Amino acid sequence: MHESPSELLDRLLAAIERCDIDTVLQVYADDAKIWHNYDNLEVTASDNARQIRWFSSRLAGMKYTDVRRILFTDGIVQQHVLRGTAPNGDPVEVHAMLKIDVRKGRIARLEEYLDPAQAASLSLPGPTAP
């Protein structure tokens, strides 16, 4: 029995919040593609895992808030705010949207829409997140 798209997304986001890369990779289909609006690139799950590691090392207290979802056949759209603290101590709020297509109980495609300027403080000098 497969998880619903909502349950699958819950599992993915919880894994991202705790930087549990093994679970992130389990949620993605073997041939999953992740696309970003800000660079128009389509990357693999392994590439995405590297991005999550970097983001997690720079954003303390990472938490998805203000979550709104719309289910559709074989997928889900979610709007949210990703919050945390940058290495310089500034609060970070990244307003984003995800569109996820599910195939055989795993994420086959994830499209991420956000403004990277909202996360610019993550690149500033300072200690890394624990």
Solvent accessible surface area in square Angstrom, and as a share of the most:
residue,aa,sasa,rsa
1,M,242,1.08
2,H,124,0.55
3,E,56,0.25
4,S,46,0.30
5,P,30,0.19
6,S,30,0.19
7,E,94,0.42
8,L,1,0.01
9,L,1,0.00
10,D,74,0.38
11,R,84,0.31
12,L,1,0.00
13,L,11,0.05
14,A,40,0.31
15,A,0,0.00
16,I,20,0.10
17,E,51,0.23
18,R,142,0.52
19,C,47,0.28
20,D,38,0.20
21,I,16,0.08
22,D,102,0.53
23,T,19,0.11
24,V,0,0.00
25,L,66,0.33
26,Q,106,0.47
27,V,0,0.00
28,Y,3,0.01
29,A,9,0.07
30,D,136,0.70
31,D,89,0.46
32,A,2,0.02
33,K,77,0.33
34,I,0,0.00
35,W,46,0.16
36,H,1,0.01
37,N,60,0.31
38,Y,89,0.34
39,D,58,0.30
40,N,109,0.56
41,L,101,0.50
42,E,91,0.41
43,V,20,0.12
44,T,59,0.34
45,A,13,0.10
46,S,59,0.38
47,D,41,0.21
48,N,14,0.07
49,A,2,0.02
50,R,137,0.50
51,Q,71,0.32
52,I,13,0.06
53,R,117,0.43
54,W,119,0.42
55,F,48,0.20
56,S,17,0.11
57,S,42,0.27
58,R,32,0.12
59,L,4,0.02
60,A,32,0.25
61,G,68,0.65
62,M,17,0.08
63,K,109,0.46
64,Y,30,0.11
65,T,37,0.22
66,D,82,0.42
67,V,66,0.38
68,R,151,0.55
69,R,73,0.26
70,I,122,0.62
71,L,110,0.54
72,F,75,0.31
73,T,120,0.70
74,D,93,0.48
75,G,0,0.00
76,I,0,0.00
77,V,31,0.18
78,Q,1,0.00
79,Q,77,0.34
80,H,11,0.05
81,V,9,0.05
82,L,14,0.07
83,R,77,0.28
84,G,13,0.13
85,T,56,0.33
86,A,4,0.03
87,P,16,0.10
88,N,66,0.34
89,G,49,0.47
90,D,67,0.35
91,P,114,0.72
92,V,3,0.02
93,E,82,0.37
94,V,3,0.02
95,H,93,0.42
96,A,11,0.09
97,M,65,0.29
98,L,9,0.04
99,K,60,0.26
100,I,3,0.01
101,D,39,0.20
102,V,21,0.12
103,R,110,0.40
104,K,162,0.69
105,G,11,0.10
106,R,80,0.29
107,I,1,0.00
108,A,14,0.11
109,R,66,0.24
110,L,8,0.04
111,E,26,0.12
112,E,38,0.17
113,Y,70,0.27
114,L,33,0.17
115,D,71,0.37
116,P,67,0.42
117,A,72,0.56
118,Q,69,0.31
119,A,15,0.12
120,A,61,0.47
121,S,22,0.14
122,L,1,0.00
123,S,84,0.54
124,L,82,0.41
125,P,115,0.72
126,G,36,0.34
127,P,106,0.67
128,T,87,0.51
129,A,19,0.15
130,P,165,1.04
